[in-house]
């Protein structure tokens, strides 16, 4: 059993925006549902091995690449905190702003 998982409001909102984008672009929820499964599975793995992600300039935050997405997180002894998620094809300045 891994760490308890908590999403920040910011990360949850970003993930909702990603899912809504794909729902509108494709016209159905098939890809979004697949993406939910992929992200959930990756987060479960991270919750079991939280040090597996790469370090960022902020020592408290790590990231993992999941398909075309950066998944930023931090953790303590009991909880994995999902800090942000974004498409890695976004503007680099936007991506940097997520960690401020």
C-alpha positions as CSV (number, residue, x, y, z in Angstrom):
1,X,0.0,0.0,0.0
2,X,1.4,3.3,-1.0
3,X,1.1,6.8,0.3
4,X,-2.3,8.5,0.6
5,X,-2.9,10.7,-2.5
6,X,-4.1,14.3,-2.3
7,X,-4.6,16.6,-5.3
8,X,-4.2,20.3,-4.9
9,X,-7.1,22.4,-6.2
10,X,-4.8,23.8,-8.9
11,X,-3.8,20.3,-10.1
12,X,-7.3,19.1,-10.1
13,X,-8.4,22.1,-12.1
14,X,-5.6,21.6,-14.6
15,X,-6.5,18.0,-15.1
16,X,-10.1,18.9,-15.6
17,X,-9.1,21.4,-18.3
18,X,-7.0,18.7,-20.0
19,X,-9.9,16.3,-20.0
20,X,-12.3,18.9,-21.2
21,X,-9.9,19.9,-24.0
22,X,-9.8,16.3,-25.3
23,X,-13.6,15.8,-24.8
24,X,-14.2,18.8,-27.0
25,X,-11.5,18.0,-29.6
26,X,-12.5,14.4,-30.1
27,X,-16.2,14.7,-29.4
28,X,-16.4,12.0,-26.9
29,X,-14.9,10.9,-23.5
30,X,-13.1,7.7,-24.7
31,X,-9.6,9.3,-24.8
32,X,-10.3,11.2,-21.5
33,X,-11.3,8.0,-19.8
34,X,-8.1,6.3,-21.1
35,X,-6.0,9.3,-19.9
36,X,-7.6,9.1,-16.4
37,X,-6.6,5.4,-16.2
38,X,-3.1,6.1,-17.4
39,X,-2.6,9.0,-15.0
40,X,-4.2,7.1,-12.1
41,X,-2.0,4.1,-12.6
42,X,1.1,6.3,-12.7
43,X,0.1,8.1,-9.5
44,X,-0.4,4.8,-7.8
45,X,3.1,3.7,-8.8
46,X,4.5,7.0,-7.6
47,X,2.7,6.6,-4.3
48,X,4.6,3.3,-3.8
49,X,8.0,4.7,-5.0
50,X,7.8,8.5,-4.5
51,X,11.6,9.0,-5.0
52,X,11.3,7.6,-8.5
53,X,10.5,11.0,-10.0
54,X,13.1,13.5,-11.1
55,X,14.1,16.4,-8.8
56,X,13.2,20.0,-9.8
57,X,14.9,23.2,-8.8
58,X,12.6,23.2,-5.8
59,X,13.9,20.4,-3.6
60,X,10.4,19.7,-2.2
61,X,8.9,19.0,-5.7
62,X,9.6,16.2,-8.0
63,X,8.1,15.3,-11.4
64,X,7.3,12.3,-13.5
65,X,6.7,12.3,-17.3
66,X,3.4,10.4,-18.1
67,X,2.9,10.2,-21.8
68,X,2.8,13.9,-22.9
69,X,2.3,15.3,-19.4
70,X,4.5,16.6,-16.6
71,X,3.1,15.4,-13.2
72,X,4.5,17.5,-10.4
73,X,4.3,16.2,-6.8
74,X,5.7,16.4,-3.3
75,X,5.5,13.9,-0.5
76,X,6.0,13.3,3.2
77,X,5.9,10.1,5.3
78,X,2.2,9.5,4.7
79,X,1.0,11.5,1.8
80,X,1.7,12.1,-1.9
81,X,0.6,15.6,-2.9
82,X,-0.2,16.1,-6.6
83,X,0.9,19.7,-7.1
84,X,0.4,20.3,-10.8
85,X,-0.1,18.5,-14.1
86,X,0.4,20.0,-17.6
87,X,0.9,19.1,-21.2
88,X,4.6,19.2,-21.9
89,X,3.9,20.8,-25.3
90,X,2.7,24.0,-23.6
91,X,4.7,27.2,-23.6
92,X,7.8,26.7,-21.4
93,X,7.0,29.9,-19.5
94,X,3.6,28.5,-18.5
95,X,5.2,25.3,-17.3
96,X,7.7,27.2,-15.2
97,X,4.8,29.3,-13.7
98,X,3.2,26.1,-12.3
99,X,5.9,25.8,-9.7
100,X,5.7,29.3,-8.3
